[in-house]
C-alpha cells in the first residue's frame, strides 16, 4: 500500500537578513534585505496496489502538473497482464506436443491463436517501451529525498523577500526610505528512494517483456511454418 500525504502535514520555515551601510561625510546610505522561505507538504491521499506499473502510472499522472506542455503518457496496463502473459508463455512450451496429439485443423487454430496473442502482447509492451523513452526520463528529473516517509510528496515553497533602501542626511534631518517587497511560490514533487525504485522496476520490466513477446512470436510463427511444410509434404505423398 502507498499513501500520498494530504493537506498541510508540516511546514519548514527559514529566515535570513542581509544589511549593508555606507557613509560618506554627513550622508548615510544603506540597503537591507530579508528573505523568508516556507516549505509545506501538500497533496492527495490515495491507496495503490503493490504493483510497479500502477505506482508508475500514478506518479506519471501526479507529475504532469510540474511539466506543463509535456504529454506524459501512462503505461497501458491492467492488473494480471504480466501473469496472463507468463501463463501464455508456459502454454507455448507445450505447443509441439499439442500439435502432435491433435487433429491438423485444431493445430492450425491453436497456433494462429497463439500468434495473435503474441502480436497483442508485442503491441502492449511496445507501448511500454515508448513510455520508457518519452515519459520516464522526465520523472527521473524530479528530486529524491531519502528521508521521506512516503514514496512521493508534493511540496509548496513560498519565498517572500523584503528589500529596504534608505538614505539620510543627518545635518538636514532628511531621510528617504524605499521598501520593495515581493513573494514567489514554487511547487515541486519529490520521491523517496522506494518511489524511484518502483519507477525503475516498471522501466526495466518493459524491456524484459518486449523481449519475451518477440521470442514468443517467433516460436509460434516457427510452428506455423512447420505445419505448412508438413502439409505440403503430406500432399506430395498423397499425390504419389
Secondary structure, 3 states (H helix, E strand, C coil): CCCCCCCCCCEEEEEEEEEEEEEECCEEEEEEEEEEEEEEEECCCCCCCCCHHHHHHHHHHHHHHHCCCCCCCCCCCCCCHHHHHHHHHHHHHCHHHHHHHCCHHHHHHHHHHHHHHHHHHHHHHHHHHHHHHHCHHHHCCCCECCCCCCCEEEEEEEEEEEEEEEEEECCCCEEEEEEEEEEEEEEEEEECHHHHHHHHHHHHHHHHHHHHHHHHHHHHHHHHHHHHHHHHHHHHHHHC
